[in-house]
Amino acid sequence: MTDSTTRNVVGAAAGAALSAMLLAPTLSAAAQAYPERPVRIVVNVTAGGGVDTTARVVAQHLYSVFDQPFIVDNRTGAGGAIGIELVAKAAPDGHTLLICSSGIVTNAAYRQVNYDPIRDFQPVSNLTSTPYIIVVTPSLPVKSVKDLIALARMKPGTVSYATSGLGSITHLGASLLPTLSGTQMLSVPYKGVADAYPAVARGDVNWMIGAAISSLPLIQSGHLRALAVTSTQRSKALPDLPTVIESGLPGYEVVGWFGMFAPAGTPMALVAKLSAEAKRGLQRPEFARRAEAQATEILGSSPQELARVVKAEMAIWRKVVGTAGKKP
């Protein structure tokens, strides 16, 4: 390397370092001045559900910290895509945020949407996670996931599972089981869990995965039989129920989560501040008690951890869609 080349390289490095030094106070000042006006938290589902409730708990805490209104804006439609796309196109200044379920990933893996969950968003925090429960009709002669897989191998294409919404976590999460076990099972789509649960209880369909909050009453009443939880660890709320992995299917994990996102390009100083405060807000005793009763784990993760989850799940669900196919 010549002397002139060395001088150019050193000069470029010094210039980059100087630019970073000059930029750091700007970002710090932006974080200190934030927010300059009311902040909109877009929720892509209707009011009253789990995502909406979580968003309102976080919004109330952020208001108490930043002394500016954090307004929950329910923007529904197109399977939740309308609200997601709105945030993807918003200015990356921290004044428009998104709180949504893991459907932001499953829907993008299943169908063509006008957003990319990796490219178009800056993850802020994975707020909560909830395992699902594999439930079967009581008349089905199986007592475990191992039995269910054995039955599917004995009668290929006849064992059926209900799904609530194509591209949803219950659809792709259930489809992961035949994918990993190498069996042929029939997917039967319903408009929602309100239709899917009765179908399984009646025996019209053999099994499905359901959230603890909605499936536990049906399990306790005897209308459904629980086989396993879909997380890698047993649920604290359901300690006697084995995981699918324990039941003989390595690699199976399906967890529903609620996450907070900002538009891509939002300064990390703001993201870090929002992430830390969202975690604090979720520790409210009344919310923690409700979460425990619903087998929900409060996370409040770092932005980096949520980014890892999104990337990993995109790869998994794209593989499931490619293997199982889109046609139910």
N, C-alpha and C positions, 0 to 999 in steps of 0.2 A: 504494500500500500504506500503511495507517494505521500509526501508531506502535505500537499494541497488537499488530497483526499482525506487525510487524517483530520486536517483543520475543518473541512466541510462536515465530517461526521460529528466531531466534537461540538462544532457550532450548532448543528441541528439538534443534538441532544440537549445542549444548554438552552436552546430556544424552546424546546418542548417542556423542559423543566420549568422555565420562567412562565410559560403560558399556564401550566398547571397551578403554579403558585398564585398567579393573578386570578385564575378562575375560582379557586377554592373559597376565597372570601365572598365572592358573588353568590355561590351556591349556599354558603352558610347564612348570608344575609337573607336570601330568598326563603330559606327554611325558617328563619327567625320571624320574618314578616308574614308568613303563611298562617291562616288564609286571609286574603285581602277582601273576600266577599263570601256569601253563603256557598257551601259546597253541596253538590248534588251527588247522592249515592244511588245509582241506578240498580234496581232489582228487577230481573227479567221474568219474574213470575208474579202472580196475583198476591194481594195482601192476605195475611193470616197464616201462611204456611211457615215451615221451618226456616227457609232462607230469609223471608221477610222479617220474622221475629228476631233472628240473629242480627240482621242489618239494623233494626231499630235499637237494639241494645248497644251495638257499636256506635251508632249515630248519636245516641243520647250521651254516651261517655265522651265522644270527640267534641261535642258541643260544650260540655262542661270544662274541657281542657283548653280548647282554642277560642272560646267565647265568640264563635260565629255559628250560625245554624248549619247543621248537616242534615239535609232534607232527603228523605227516602222517596224515590220516584219510581213507582212500579210501571215498567214499560214491557208489556207482554206482547205476544204474537209471534207467529212463525216458529213455534217450538222453542221460544226464548231467544231466538236469534236477533230480533229487532232491538231489544235492550242491549245486547252484547255489541252489536254493530255500532250502535249510537256511541258507546264509550270508546270503541276502537278508533272512531273518527274525531273524537274530542281533542281539544288542545291539551298537550302534556304538561299542565301546570298544577296538577293536584286538586283542581276544583271540580272535576268530574271523575267519579270512582264507580266501580262495579263490585257488587257482592252477588255471587251466583253459586250454583252447585257445580259438581263435576260434569254436568251436562255440557258445559262449555267445551269439554274435550271429546266426550263420546259423540255428540252430534257432529262435530267437525270431522271425526274419524269415519262416521257413517255416511254422511251426505255432503253435497257441495254447499258451502256457506260462504258468505262474503266477509269472512274474517279468518285469521290464522291465530289460534290460541298461543302460539309461541312467538310469532313475529310481531303481532299487533298489540301486545300487552306487556306491561311491567308488573310482574307479580308483587304483591305487597305482603300478604300473610295467608296461610292456610288456617282458617279459624277453628273449624271443628271437623271431626270425622266420625262416621257411624258405620259399623259393620251391618251387613244384611244377614238374613236367616233363610236357609233353604228349607222350604216347607212343602209337604206333600199332602195329597188327599188321604184321609185316614184309611180308606179301603185299599190303598196300594200296598202290596205285600213286601215292603222294604222298611228296614229299621235304621239304615245308615246310608251315607253317600256311596260307600262301597257296594251295598246292595243295589242301589239305584243304577250304578254303572254296570253292574253284572246283569241286571234286567235289560238294560239298553243293548248290551252285547248279545244277549240271548234272543232279543226281538228287535233287530235294527229298524229304525224309522217309525216305531210304534209308540215309544215313550215320548210324551209331549210335555212342553213347558210353556207357561203363560208369560207374556211380556206386556208391560204397560207403556206403550209409546215406542215406536221404532226409532232406534238411535239413542234411547235412554240407557241409563246405567243398569236398569233391570233387564233390558233387552240384551245388551252386549255382555253384561256380567253373567247372565244365565247361559248365553251362547259360549262363554269361555269354558264351561264345564265339559260339554261334548268335544270342544276343540282340543282341550288338554288330554281328555281320556280316550280320544280317538274313536268315539262312538257316534252313531247317527241318531239324532233326536229331532222331533218335530217342534218347530217354534210356532206358537199360536198368539198373534198380536191382539191386544185389547186396547181400548181408548185410555184406560187408566187403571189404577189398582182397585178402584171401586167396582170395576167389572171383572178384573182378573181374580181377586180373592174368592168371590162366590163361585166362579167357574172351577177353581181348584177344589174348594170345599165340597162341591157337588160331585166332583169326579169327572167333569167334562174334560179337564186337563189334569195331568198327573202332578206337576210340581211348578214352583216358581221361587224367585228370591224376593223377599219383602223386607222393608225397614222394620226395626224392632217396635217402634211406636205404633205401627199399624197392624203388625202381625201378632204381637204378643197376646192381645185380647182374644184373637181367634184360636191361638194355640192353647191358652188357658181354658177356653170354653170347650175344647175338644173338636172344633170344626177343622183344624189343621194339625198336622204332626210336624214338629221341628226335627230336622236331621243334623244341622251343623250351622255354625256361624262362618261368615265368609272372610273374616280377617285372619291374619297370620297368628294372632294371639287370641286366647279366649277372652270373651267380654267379661268385664267385672260385674256387669249386671246379669250375666247369664253364665256363671262359672261352671255349671255342670254340662253345658252344651259344647261338644268338641268342635274344633275347626275342621274345615274341609281338608286341610293338609294332614291333620291328625287322622282323618278318616280314610287316608290312602290316596290322595291326589296331590302330589307335590307341585308347587308353583302356583296353586290357585289362591288368588287374593282379589277380593272385590270390596272396596270401601267407598262409601259415599262421603263427600266432603263439601264444605262451603268455604269459598275463598274470596279474598279481596284483591282486586286488580286495579291498576291505573293504566292510562294509555301509554304505549311504548314511548320512551324518550323523557318520561317524567324524571326530574332530578332525583338521584338516589338519596340526597339529604332529606328530601320530603318523604320519600318512600320509607326510609328507615324510621323517621319520626312517626309516621302513620302506623307502621307495623308495630312499634313498641306500644303505642297507645291503644291500638285495637286489642292487643293481648291483655293489657290492663283492664280494659272494659269488660272483657269476657269473664273476668274473675268475680264479678258481682255475685253475691251469695244466692240470690233468687234465681239467677240464670244457671249457676252451677248446679243447684238442686234439681232444676228441671232437666238439665242435660243428663245428669246421672240417672234419673228415672227413665229416660228415653234411650239409655245405653249409648249416649253420645259422649265422646271424649273431646274436651276443650284443648286445642293445640296452641293457637297463637304463634305459628311458626315464623321463621325468618323469610324474607323474600327469596333467598337462595333455595331454601327447602321447597317452597311452593313451585319454583321454576323447575326443580328436579322432578317433582311429582308430575307436572304437566308434560314434560318431555317424555318421561317413562311411560305414562299412560297413553299418550298419543301413539307410541310405537306398539304397545300391547293391543289397543283397540283396532288399529289399522290392520294388524295381523289377524285378529279375530274376524273382522269384516271380510278380509281377503280369503280366509279359510272357509268361513260359514256361508259367505255370499250374502247379498242384500235381500234377496227374495225370501220371505218367510214361508 
